[in-house]
Structures are given as C-alpha cells and as structure tokens.
C-alpha cells in the first residue's frame, strides 16, 4: 500500500507518493524528499515543513570537485606519451 503526501496549504495537489515502509515516523524527525524538507508530526505522519530547503538542495560547490577531478584526469590522458609509428 502507498500513501500520498498532500501539501498542507493547498490541500489538493499530490506532491509525493511514498510506500508503507516509510510510515509511520518518529515525531520530531525530519527527512528530505527531493528538494523539500518533511517533518514527522505528533501523529506519526510526514508533513511538508519547507519547500526547496537549503538542507535538501545539493550545494553547487560539491560538483566543483567532480569537475576538477575530471579535468585533471583528462589532462593526464592528453599528456600521456603516445607510441610512435615506424
């Protein structure tokens, strides 16, 4: 069985569907579902706390290290000695 999370402000828009294994939750706990932060209320239900929460959105600088590593690896490949044809 799956549960649907509904935005508490609009009350009608389904914003996520989660499986039964995720529920119930421990009151006070929080978790990210995509970029949104959800909190567990006193009834053991996940409710939307903040849309596009800074805690849930990937930081741009994290990808900087991936780019640097890829550029370094590419440079090593280009600078590697090539075999000469006779």
PyMOL commands that set and color helices and strands:
alter all, ss='L'
color gray80, all
select helices_A, chain A and resi 20-22+60-79
alter helices_A, ss='H'
color red, helices_A
select strands_A, chain A and resi 2-6+14-19+30-33+36-40+46-50
alter strands_A, ss='S'
color yellow, strands_A
deselect
rebuild
show_as cartoon
